Structures are given as structure tokens and as C-alpha cells.
């Protein structure tokens, strides 16, 4: 039979795993705090405080009420920004149409009705811009006047004493520069069509820039792709934001890992320096001994080389006859020194004999005579022995 063993986690392991999960959730709730699980473990009170705060605030530090108010304010700001962008986009598109018409008019001939349309639109835009500027000036002037009159005691202010507007004009005077009503109505009737044509051309250019391969497609297919382009751009933006967030988290992780790496590297360098110092102290005597042996061998080699150079110089300077002559001279010098020593010894003996007086002189002569007779008799005996031998 085969036994199946099932390992169940103990309560201690379950509590430890739950605590690690809660710690990771607390750290995720406060990403801007440079904390680790060891910090939470070493400071349990602080860990409890962060756990309680994580239930009340989000990762940005806002409560639910403040977050709701912030979302409402952001939504309101987005709506106002959207309306402002719509107006600015439309105004920019109209200016682009006018600019394109000017360029086209310089290059080719343009029909008179099209010239009338763009001239009317340009005049309307200029008048509207001037009126808006004057309305702002008038509003500011009126506000200043009303403030000043509220602080004075003059019950009947004179409107003629108000501050003048820009160039002394008012909106009504500028509105008189509008084109004729007939031209304006004709321009308004043609504007949607021309604006649609311009925006369509601009959208197709944007589509070709976004996907250059779609430039050769038909207009119907381009319209279908344009309808899906907003979603694609939104998806690309979200992916870019996600990648940016991932890149930021990776950068934070990289910074932490770099810090840990530098700490470990510093510790390893310290250990390595300690090991190198200990090893150097242990083998320093051996190194010194080997270095001394090396220097002795090198010195001996240099001495041998000097001797060899001296011998080579001597061989190059003296020939064999010269060397023999020098040896003979040295031998003769030694013999001369020996003769001088013998002479000095004899002179010293003579001097000592002279100090003994005349009696010793006679005795020495007698000794010399006897030595001579002994030598003669020895010679005679030698000759006699040789004669008998023959």
C-alpha cells in the first residue's frame, strides 16, 4: 500500500504568513515612505499606527471624503477645460483655414465667392476678438469705478469721469465694423461644410502620422479607423502611463538595490582589506627573506660580471709574452726581496759580532780556518772514495 502524507500548515505558520501579508499591504499603502518589513517588526507600535492609517487613507494620504471632494473638483475642472479646449480648437481651426487660404491665394487663382467667404470670416474673428478685449477692459473699469464710488460720499457720480477703455473705444463702436449681414449669413451657411472639410483633411493627416501604412487607404476606411482612433490613443496613453508607473517603481527598486549593493560592497571591501593585511603580516618575513636572497644572488652575479669584465680587459690589454715577462719580473722582485732580507740578517749578525770585540774576531778567524780545513778533508775523502770505487 502507498501512504499519502498531507502536510497542513500549523497555526504559527498561518499567523506568520498573515502578518507578512499585512506588512506588505501596509508598505504598499505608503509607497512614499522608505520603510522595510524589518522596520515594522522592530517598531510594533509604529506598525499598528500605520495599519490603522491604511484603513483611513489611500496611498496618496487622502481620506475618503477629501478624495471624493478632490474627484468632484477635478471633474469640474476637466469639464471646464474641455469646453475651453473646444472653443480654442475651433478658433485655431478657423485661423488655420484663413492661413491656408492665404497661401493658396498666392499660389493659384481662387474663386471670388471663396475670397468673400474667408474675408468675411476673418473680419468676424477680428471684430469678435476686439470686442472680447474691450469687454474685459470695460468690466475692469466698471469694477474699479464701482469700488471707488462705494467708498466716496458722492451721491450722483458722473459716468463721463470713468477711466477710458483701450484706445477710447467701446464694444458697440467695434461692432459697427462687422461685414454686411448678408455676407455674414452666407458665411455661416458655408462655414460648417468648409470647417468639416478642413477638419477631415487634418484628421486624415493625423491618421497618416499615427499609422503611415494607412495613408493609401480609401476615405471610407479612413473614416472607420478615425472612429476607433480615440480609443486606440486612449489605450496607448494608458499603456504609457502604466509603463511610466512601472518604470518609476523599477527606479525606486533599483535605487534600493543599489544602496544595498553599495552597503554590501563596502562591507566586502573592508573584509578584503582585513584579510589582505593579515596575510601580508604573516608572509612579510618570508617575502623579506626571499627578497634578501634575491639581492644576494644579484650582488654575486654583479661581482662575477665585474670580475669577468676585468679579465676581459686584462686579456685585451696584455699579450702572452707580456704576461710571462710580468710574472718573471714579479719573481725577480720576490727574489730581490729575499736577498735584501738575507743581507739585512747578515748585516745584523756582523753588527752583533763587531760588538763582541777583537778576541771574538780571532776566534771567528780560527773557526773559519777550521771550517775550510774540514771542507778540504771532506773533498779529499770524497775523491778517495770515488778512486777506490773505480
Beta strands, then each sheet from edge to edge (+ up, - down):
end
